Amino acid sequence: MKLGLIVNPIAGMGGSVGLKGTDGDAYRKALELGATPVSPVRIRQVLSLVKRRDINFLVAPGKMGEDYIRGTGFIYEVVGSIGEQTTADDTKKIAREMVDRGVDLLIFVGGDGTARDIADAVDLKIPVLAIPSGVKMFSSVFVVSPYAAARIMDSFTADMPLVEREVMDIDEEAFRQNKLAARLYSYLKVPGIEPLLQASKEASNTSKSEEAQKREIAEYIVENMEDGYVYLLGPGTTLKAIAGKIGVEKTLLGIDAVYNGKLVGKDLNEKGILELIDTYGRARIIVTPIGGNGFIFGRASKQFTPEVLRRVGKENTIVVGTKGKILKLKHLRVDTGDEEVDRMLSGPIKVVIGYNEELLMEVRA
């Protein structure tokens, strides 16, 4: 089996520092804010889980692939060349060369931007395996976790059924301005093991009944807020309704904080969240799952890092969502990048779906 491997070494670095991406100058700003690489941890975790040894890897040079496979025992060959600063053109060029070299499956690690680059390079010529490590991962080509990626690599054969899944184009500048501007960009061919693939994000439903449910949820949550806790409000329109009920302004796609009915933090990054926890001592997180794929942590709200989640705990995590969103989901998902934290969050959790209405749902890593 001949597998290609391309890693976007800067994907996901903007998440913990609240930059919502690393396109353009955001990468330098992420470094200035103390961001650390995410993709190397991801691919090393995946490779450590792969059991089969009949794989010949074609890997991109250095930090785009070679650095992470060296010493693993896998047979590999380096393809192409890169400079000190890697670019989208490097990804496209190396991907095309791997197609020409006859790889059976092209593995890439990154976010929506990397998926667009891969789609530009390979189109539907060969199947791909997309390992999530970006900030924006709304495309449905991604697997749900490193474990899912390893399972596909272990079981992949040339005659495995394939499906075409969407690659989304997210306007990163608009995203930073709290506007989700998304369009269908292209399609990629992926192994058709549906339970291991994340679903596309669904657009928020703005019907009157949905809006009424959000108001009911907001009323119930606000009535039950306790003084002495800092409440960390995740992204989404349901959380915006909660903030509106409190009487504070909400960053639609960011993390805001409320203490005793007052806004004490706006569009927070990991550092800001941890400082608030240190200041106030007790914290609760309120989140809503992403419509369609059910992720509560690990997609879009990267500021809720493993360290933040350890400090807050599952017992202080409140999940909310309208019936229209929640009843379409079989379960909720987490993919924090930390196995211990994923296990801590897994299992049953209550979901508030209306005024004094709750469902018990399973959280899966």
C-alpha positions in Angstrom: 0.0 0.0 0.0 1.4 3.4 -1.1 0.2 6.3 1.0 1.1 10.0 0.6 1.5 12.3 3.6 1.4 16.1 3.6 1.2 18.1 6.9 0.4 21.8 7.1 2.8 22.7 10.0 1.0 25.9 11.0 -2.6 24.7 10.8 -4.6 25.3 14.0 -2.0 27.6 15.6 -4.5 30.5 15.7 -7.1 28.6 17.7 -5.9 28.7 21.3 -4.9 32.4 20.9 -8.3 33.4 19.5 -7.3 34.3 16.0 -9.8 32.0 14.2 -7.2 30.9 11.6 -3.6 31.3 10.4 -4.1 32.7 6.9 -1.8 35.6 5.9 -0.3 37.7 8.7 -2.3 35.8 11.3 0.4 33.2 11.5 3.0 35.8 12.7 0.5 37.2 15.1 -0.2 33.7 16.5 3.5 33.2 17.1 3.7 36.6 18.9 0.9 35.5 21.2 2.7 32.3 22.1 0.8 29.8 19.9 2.5 26.4 19.5 2.1 24.0 16.5 -0.9 21.6 16.5 -0.4 19.5 13.4 2.8 17.7 14.6 1.0 16.4 17.7 -1.9 15.3 15.6 0.1 13.3 13.0 2.4 11.7 15.6 -0.7 10.6 17.5 -2.2 9.0 14.3 1.0 7.2 13.3 1.3 5.8 16.8 -2.1 4.2 16.5 -1.6 2.6 13.1 -1.1 -1.1 13.4 -0.4 -2.3 9.9 3.1 -2.3 8.6 2.7 -3.0 4.9 2.7 0.7 4.1 5.2 2.5 1.9 4.9 6.3 2.6 5.7 9.1 0.2 6.1 12.1 2.5 6.6 15.8 2.0 10.0 17.1 3.3 10.9 18.3 6.8 8.1 19.8 8.8 5.6 19.0 6.1 5.9 15.3 6.8 9.4 13.8 7.0 10.0 15.0 10.6 7.1 13.1 12.0 7.6 9.7 10.3 11.3 9.5 11.0 11.9 6.8 13.6 8.4 5.3 13.5 9.6 2.1 11.7 7.5 2.9 8.6 9.2 2.7 5.2 9.2 6.1 3.6 10.5 8.2 0.7 10.7 12.0 0.6 9.0 13.8 -2.3 9.7 17.3 -3.4 11.4 20.2 -1.7 10.4 23.1 0.5 11.9 26.4 1.8 12.1 27.7 5.4 8.6 29.2 5.1 6.0 26.7 3.7 3.2 27.9 1.4 0.0 26.6 -0.2 2.0 26.2 -3.4 4.2 23.7 -1.7 1.2 21.7 -0.7 -0.2 21.7 -4.2 3.1 20.9 -5.9 3.9 18.0 -3.7 0.3 16.6 -3.9 0.5 16.6 -7.7 3.8 14.8 -7.6 2.4 12.2 -5.3 -0.5 11.6 -7.7 2.0 11.2 -10.5 3.9 8.7 -8.3 0.8 6.6 -7.9 -0.2 6.9 -4.3 -3.3 4.8 -3.4 -4.4 7.3 -0.7 -3.3 10.9 0.0 -3.3 11.8 3.7 -3.2 15.4 4.7 -3.3 17.2 8.1 -4.8 20.7 8.3 -8.0 22.6 8.1 -10.4 23.9 5.5 -7.6 26.0 3.8 -5.4 22.9 3.4 -8.5 21.0 2.1 -8.9 23.6 -0.6 -5.3 23.4 -1.6 -5.5 19.6 -1.9 -8.7 19.9 -4.0 -7.0 22.3 -6.3 -4.1 19.8 -6.8 -5.8 16.4 -7.0 -9.5 17.1 -7.7 -11.2 13.6 -7.7 -8.2 11.7 -9.1 -7.4 9.8 -5.9 -9.0 9.3 -2.5 -7.8 11.4 0.4 -7.8 11.0 4.2 -8.2 14.4 5.9 -7.0 14.6 9.5 -8.3 17.7 11.3 -5.9 20.1 12.9 -7.1 23.5 11.8 -9.2 26.2 13.4 -11.9 26.2 10.7 -13.0 22.7 9.8 -16.5 23.0 8.3 -15.7 20.7 5.3 -17.2 17.2 5.6 -14.0 15.5 4.2 -12.4 15.3 7.7 -12.4 12.3 9.9 -13.8 12.8 13.4 -10.6 12.0 15.3 -7.1 10.6 15.2 -8.5 7.2 16.1 -10.8 7.3 13.1 -7.8 8.2 10.8 -5.8 5.2 12.2 -8.8 2.9 11.7 -9.1 3.9 8.0 -5.4 3.5 7.4 -5.4 0.1 9.0 -8.4 -1.1 6.9 -7.8 0.8 3.6 -7.8 -1.3 0.4 -7.9 -0.3 -3.2 -11.5 -1.6 -3.5 -12.8 0.2 -0.4 -16.0 2.1 -1.2 -15.5 5.9 -1.7 -17.8 8.9 -1.3 -17.5 12.5 -2.5 -17.6 15.0 0.3 -17.7 18.8 0.4 -14.8 21.2 0.7 -16.0 24.5 2.1 -14.5 27.9 1.5 -14.6 30.0 4.7 -13.8 33.7 4.5 -11.3 34.0 7.3 -11.3 37.8 7.5 -15.1 37.7 7.8 -14.8 35.0 10.4 -12.6 37.2 12.5 -15.3 39.9 12.3 -17.9 37.4 13.6 -19.5 36.7 10.2 -19.6 33.1 8.9 -19.4 33.5 5.2 -19.1 30.0 3.6 -19.6 28.6 0.2 -19.1 25.2 -1.5 -15.6 25.2 -3.0 -15.1 21.7 -4.4 -15.3 18.0 -3.6 -12.8 15.4 -2.6 -13.1 11.6 -2.7 -12.8 10.0 0.8 -13.1 6.4 2.2 -16.9 5.9 2.6 -16.9 4.8 6.3 -19.6 7.3 7.3 -19.4 6.9 11.1 -15.7 8.0 10.9 -16.4 11.1 8.9 -17.7 14.4 10.3 -20.9 15.8 8.8 -21.1 19.2 7.2 -22.0 22.1 9.4 -25.7 23.0 9.0 -26.7 26.7 8.8 -28.5 28.1 11.8 -32.3 27.9 11.6 -33.8 31.3 12.1 -37.5 30.3 11.9 -39.8 31.8 14.5 -40.1 28.5 16.4 -36.3 28.1 16.6 -35.9 31.7 17.8 -38.6 31.0 20.4 -36.8 27.9 21.6 -33.5 29.9 21.9 -35.3 32.5 24.1 -36.8 29.7 26.3 -33.3 28.1 26.7 -31.8 31.6 27.5 -34.5 32.3 30.1 -33.9 28.9 31.8 -30.1 29.2 31.8 -30.1 32.8 33.1 -32.5 32.0 35.9 -30.3 29.2 37.0 -26.9 31.0 36.8 -25.2 31.2 40.2 -23.3 34.1 41.6 -19.6 33.5 42.2 -19.1 31.6 38.9 -17.6 33.1 35.8 -19.6 31.8 32.9 -17.7 31.2 29.6 -20.1 31.5 26.7 -19.1 29.7 23.5 -19.9 30.7 20.0 -23.3 30.4 18.3 -26.7 32.0 18.0 -28.1 30.1 21.0 -25.3 31.6 23.2 -26.0 35.0 21.7 -29.6 34.6 23.0 -28.3 33.8 26.4 -26.1 36.9 26.4 -29.0 39.0 25.2 -31.1 37.8 28.1 -28.3 38.7 30.6 -28.1 42.1 28.9 -24.6 41.9 27.5 -23.2 41.9 24.0 -22.0 38.6 22.5 -19.2 37.9 20.1 -21.0 35.5 17.8 -18.0 33.3 16.8 -15.9 33.9 19.9 -15.7 33.2 23.6 -17.1 35.8 26.1 -17.3 35.7 29.9 -19.9 36.9 32.4 -19.6 37.2 36.2 -22.6 38.1 38.4 -24.5 39.4 35.4 -21.6 41.6 34.0 -19.4 41.1 31.0 -15.8 40.5 32.2 -14.2 39.2 29.0 -14.8 39.5 25.3 -13.6 37.4 22.4 -11.2 35.6 24.7 -8.2 33.4 23.9 -6.9 30.6 26.1 -4.7 33.0 28.1 -7.6 35.3 28.8 -9.8 32.4 29.9 -7.2 31.0 32.2 -6.6 34.4 33.8 -10.4 34.7 34.5 -10.5 31.3 36.1 -7.6 32.2 38.3 -9.2 35.5 39.2 -12.7 34.2 40.0 -11.8 30.7 41.1 -15.0 28.9 39.8 -16.0 28.6 36.2 -18.6 27.1 34.0 -18.7 26.7 30.2 -21.9 27.0 28.2 -21.7 25.6 24.6 -23.9 24.5 21.8 -22.9 21.7 19.4 -22.1 22.4 15.8 -25.3 21.7 13.8 -24.8 18.6 11.6 -21.7 17.1 13.2 -22.4 17.5 16.9 -18.9 18.7 18.0 -19.0 20.6 21.3 -15.2 20.9 21.7 -12.4 20.5 19.1 -14.0 22.4 16.2 -14.4 26.2 15.9 -14.0 27.0 19.7 -10.3 26.1 19.9 -9.9 28.6 22.7 -11.4 25.9 25.0 -8.1 24.1 25.1 -7.4 20.9 27.1 -6.0 23.0 29.9 -9.1 25.1 30.1 -11.3 22.0 30.0 -9.3 20.3 32.8 -9.7 23.4 35.0 -13.4 23.7 34.4 -14.4 20.0 34.3 -17.2 18.1 32.7 -19.4 18.7 35.8 -19.3 22.4 35.0 -20.0 22.1 31.3 -23.5 23.1 30.2 -24.6 22.0 26.7 -27.6 23.8 25.1 -29.3 23.5 21.8 -32.7 23.8 20.1 -34.7 20.6 19.5 -34.3 21.0 15.7 -30.6 20.9 16.1 -30.2 18.3 18.9 -32.7 15.7 17.6 -30.8 15.4 14.3 -27.8 14.2 16.2 -27.1 10.6 17.3 -24.5 11.8 19.8 -22.2 14.6 20.7 -18.5 14.7 19.8 -15.2 16.0 21.3 -11.8 16.0 19.7 -9.6 18.2 21.9 -6.3 16.8 20.9 -5.7 15.4 24.4 -6.7 11.7 24.9 -7.1 12.1 28.7 -9.4 15.2 28.3 -11.4 13.4 25.6 -12.0 10.5 28.0 -13.0 12.9 30.8 -15.6 14.5 28.6 -17.0 11.3 27.1 -20.1 9.6 28.4 -23.6 10.9 29.2 -24.2 14.6 29.6 -27.4 16.7 30.0 -28.4 19.0 27.1 -30.8 21.8 27.8 -33.3 22.0 24.9 -36.0 24.3 26.3 -37.3 25.9 29.5 -36.7 23.2 32.2 -36.4 20.6 29.3 -33.3 18.4 29.1 -32.1 15.4 27.2 -29.4 12.9 28.2 -26.9 12.5 25.3 -23.8 10.5 24.8 -20.5 12.3 24.2 -18.0 10.4 22.1 -14.4 11.0 21.3 
